[in-house]
Amino acid sequence: MAFHTLVTGEGNGSAVAQLFGAIYGAYYVHEATVGRIDLDVFRLAEAALHDCAVRGKAEGKFTTTADGMAAIQKVLIFRDEQLLNLPAYIVADAQARLSEFVANDSLSPIVPERKHPHQ
């Protein structure tokens, strides 16, 4: 529902917060099951939501680019697949980690991309 509100131009801060929670929850499950690899889609979705939140605060309209919406949607589909196919304890552990993240002052739980020393 939160994603639909962004798509239709009716998004708000609450919808963005719900989407951040879904993306970070999916990230924690991914980290627990796959590891800290293939994180680009999470970073893209997070960046799109961040831009959406900034735009919403500045302009009152919570929108993002088509590419940003696609990245968010991809993570949400991935999240649905996780919820359908993984044991509940993995999802519960990820939810507990999400709650810990929300309670601290970190900007993002997603592991930063490593920079190569010669870049």
SERO-4910 file (N, C-alpha, C, O; in steps of 0.05 Angstrom, whole numbers):
BEGIN
 pado doro    nc1    nc2    nc3   cac1   cac2   cac3    cc1    cc2    cc3    oc1    oc2    oc3
  Met    A     16    -24      0      0      0      0     17     25      0     11     45    -14
  Ala    A     39     25     16     56     49     17     68     55    -10     70     78    -19
  Phe    A     77     34    -24     89     37    -51     68     49    -70     74     67    -86
  His    A     44     39    -68     22     48    -86     17     78    -82     12     92   -101
  Thr    A     19     88    -57     15    116    -53     37    133    -66     31    155    -76
  Leu    A     61    123    -67     83    138    -81     77    137   -111     80    158   -125
  Val    A     70    114   -121     65    112   -150     43    130   -159     44    142   -181
  Thr    A     22    133   -143     -1    150   -151      3    179   -143    -15    195   -148
  Gly    A     26    186   -132     31    214   -124     18    222    -98     17    246    -92
  Glu    A      8    203    -83     -6    208    -58     12    201    -33      2    200    -11
  Gly    A     38    197    -38     56    189    -17     59    210      5     54    234      0
  Asn    A     68    202     28     73    220     50     97    209     67    108    188     60
  Gly    A    104    222     88    126    214    104    122    187    117    141    171    119
  Ser    A     98    180    124     91    154    136     96    132    116    107    111    123
  Ala    A     88    136     91     92    116     70    122    111     65    131     89     62
  Val    A    137    133     65    166    131     61    178    116     84    196     99     80
  Ala    A    170    122    108    181    107    132    174     77    130    191     61    137
  Gln    A    150     71    122    143     42    119    160     29     98    168      6    101
  Leu    A    165     43     76    182     31     55    211     28     64    224      8     57
  Phe    A    221     47     79    248     44     90    249     19    108    268      3    106
  Gly    A    229     15    124    227     -9    141    227    -35    125    240    -54    132
  Ala    A    212    -35    103    211    -59     87    238    -64     73    247    -87     71
  Ile    A    250    -43     63    276    -46     50    297    -56     69    313    -73     63
  Tyr    A    298    -43     93    318    -51    112    312    -79    123    331    -95    128
  Gly    A    287    -87    126    280   -114    134    290   -134    114    301   -155    121
  Ala    A    285   -128     88    294   -146     67    325   -148     66    336   -169     62
  Tyr    A    338   -125     71    367   -125     73    377   -143     95    395   -160     91
  Tyr    A    365   -141    119    374   -158    141    370   -188    135    387   -204    142
  Val    A    348   -195    122    344   -223    115    364   -231     94    376   -253     96
  His    A    369   -214     75    389   -220     54    417   -224     67    431   -243     60
  Glu    A    424   -207     85    450   -209     98    452   -235    114    473   -248    114
  Ala    A    430   -244    127    430   -268    142    431   -293    125    442   -314    133
  Thr    A    420   -292    101    418   -316     84    439   -317     62    447   -338     54
  Val    A    447   -294     51    465   -293     29    492   -280     37    513   -288     27
  Gly    A    491   -262     55    515   -248     63    515   -219     53    494   -209     44
  Arg    A    538   -206     56    540   -178     48    550   -175     19    570   -162     14
  Ile    A    536   -188      1    542   -187    -27    517   -179    -42    494   -181    -32
  Asp    A    520   -170    -67    498   -163    -84    479   -143    -70    455   -147    -69
  Leu    A    490   -121    -61    475   -102    -45    466    -77    -62    453    -60    -51
  Asp    A    474    -76    -87    468    -52   -103    438    -45   -104    431    -22   -101
  Val    A    421    -65   -106    392    -59   -108    382    -47    -82    365    -29    -82
  Phe    A    393    -55    -59    386    -44    -34    395    -15    -32    381      3    -22
  Arg    A    420    -10    -41    431     17    -41    414     36    -59    409     59    -52
  Leu    A    407     26    -82    392     42   -101    364     49    -90    355     71    -92
  Ala    A    351     29    -78    325     33    -66    326     53    -43    309     71    -40
  Glu    A    347     49    -26    351     67     -4    355     96    -13    344    115     -2
  Ala    A    372     99    -33    378    126    -44    353    139    -56    348    163    -52
  Ala    A    337    123    -70    312    133    -81    293    142    -60    280    163    -62
  Leu    A    291    127    -38    273    135    -16    284    160     -2    268    177      6
  His    A    310    161      1    322    185     14    315    210     -3    307    230      8
  Asp    A    319    208    -29    313    230    -47    283    237    -45    276    261    -45
  Cys    A    267    217    -44    238    221    -42    231    236    -16    215    254    -16
  Ala    A    244    228      6    238    241     32    248    270     32    234    288     41
  Val    A    271    275     20    281    302     18    263    319      1    256    342      8
  Arg    A    254    309    -22    236    323    -40    210    329    -26    198    350    -28
  Gly    A    200    309    -12    175    312      3    176    334     24    158    350     27
  Lys    A    198    334     38    201    355     59    204    382     47    193    402     58
  Ala    A    218    384     25    223    410     12    199    420     -4    192    444     -3
  Glu    A    187    402    -19    166    410    -38    138    401    -31    118    410    -43
  Gly    A    136    383    -11    110    373     -4    100    350    -21     77    341    -18
  Lys    A    116    342    -41    108    320    -59    129    298    -57    152    302    -64
  Phe    A    120    275    -48    138    252    -44    139    236    -70    122    218    -75
  Thr    A    160    242    -86    163    228   -111    193    220   -115    210    231   -100
  Thr    A    198    203   -133    225    196   -141    225    189   -170    205    190   -184
  Thr    A    249    183   -181    251    177   -209    239    150   -216    234    134   -198
  Ala    A    236    146   -242    226    119   -251    246     97   -243    237     76   -235
  Asp    A    271    103   -246    292     83   -238    290     78   -208    293     55   -199
  Gly    A    286     99   -193    284     96   -164    260     79   -156    261     62   -139
  Met    A    237     84   -169    213     68   -164    217     39   -172    208     21   -157
  Ala    A    232     35   -194    237      7   -202    255     -7   -181    250    -31   -175
  Ala    A    274      7   -170    292     -5   -150    276    -12   -125    279    -33   -113
  Ile    A    259      7   -116    242      2    -93    224    -22    -97    222    -40    -80
  Gln    A    211    -23   -120    193    -45   -127    208    -71   -127    197    -92   -118
  Lys    A    232    -72   -138    248    -96   -139    253   -107   -111    251   -131   -106
  Val    A    261    -89    -93    266    -98    -65    240   -107    -52    240   -127    -37
  Leu    A    218    -94    -57    193   -103    -45    184   -130    -55    173   -146    -40
  Ile    A    188   -136    -81    182   -162    -92    201   -183    -79    192   -205    -71
  Phe    A    226   -176    -76    245   -193    -63    236   -199    -34    238   -221    -24
  Arg    A    227   -178    -20    217   -180      7    194   -200      9    193   -216     27
  Asp    A    175   -197    -10    152   -216    -10    161   -244    -14    151   -262     -1
  Glu    A    181   -249    -31    192   -276    -36    205   -286    -10    202   -310     -3
  Gln    A    219   -269      4    232   -277     29    210   -286     49    213   -307     62
  Leu    A    190   -270     52    169   -276     71    154   -302     64    145   -317     82
  Leu    A    152   -308     39    138   -333     31    156   -358     33    146   -380     38
  Asn    A    182   -355     29    199   -378     26    219   -384     48    231   -405     48
  Leu    A    222   -366     67    243   -370     87    230   -377    114    207   -369    119
  Pro    A    245   -391    131    234   -397    158    228   -372    174    242   -352    171
  Ala    A    208   -373    189    199   -350    205    220   -339    223    222   -315    228
  Tyr    A    237   -357    234    258   -347    253    278   -329    239    288   -311    252
  Ile    A    283   -333    214    302   -315    199    289   -287    197    302   -267    201
  Val    A    264   -287    190    249   -261    187    247   -248    214    250   -224    216
  Ala    A    241   -263    235    239   -252    262    266   -240    271    266   -219    283
  Asp    A    288   -254    266    314   -244    273    320   -218    258    330   -199    269
  Ala    A    313   -217    232    316   -193    216    300   -170    227    309   -147    228
  Gln    A    275   -176    236    258   -155    247    269   -144    273    267   -120    279
  Ala    A    281   -162    289    294   -153    314    317   -135    308    321   -115    322
  Arg    A    333   -142    288    356   -125    280    346    -98    270    358    -77    275
  Leu    A    323    -98    255    312    -73    246    303    -55    269    308    -31    269
  Ser    A    291    -67    289    283    -53    313    307    -40    327    306    -18    337
  Glu    A    329    -55    329    354    -45    341    364    -21    325    373     -1    336
  Phe    A    364    -24    298    373     -2    281    356     23    286    368     45    288
  Val    A    330     21    286    313     43    289    318     58    316    314     82    318
  Ala    A    326     42    336    331     54    363    358     68    366    362     81    386
  Asn    A    375     66    345    401     80    348    402    103    327    383    109    313
  Asp    A    425    116    326    427    140    309    441    135    282    450    154    269
  Ser    A    443    110    274    456    104    249    440    114    226    415    116    227
  Leu    A    454    122    204    440    132    181    430    109    163    409    112    150
  Ser    A    445     87    162    437     65    145    449     39    155    472     38    164
  Pro    A    434     17    155    445     -9    163    460    -22    140    474    -42    144
  Ile    A    456    -12    115    467    -25     92    497    -20     91    506      3     93
  Val    A    512    -42     89    541    -40     89    550    -23     66    542    -27     43
  Pro    A    567     -3     71    577     15     49    592     -1     29    605    -21     34
  Glu    A    591      9      4    606     -3    -17    636      1    -12    644     23     -5
  Arg    A    651    -20    -16    680    -18    -13    692     -4    -36    685     -9    -59
  Lys    A    710     14    -31    724     28    -52    751     14    -56    764      6    -38
  His    A    757     11    -81    783     -1    -88    805     19    -82    801     43    -87
  Pro    A    828     10    -72    849     28    -64    860     46    -86    871     67    -81
  His    A    857     38   -111    868     54   -133    847     70   -148    852     78   -171
  Gln    A    825     76   -136    805     92   -149    807    121   -140    791    138   -149
***
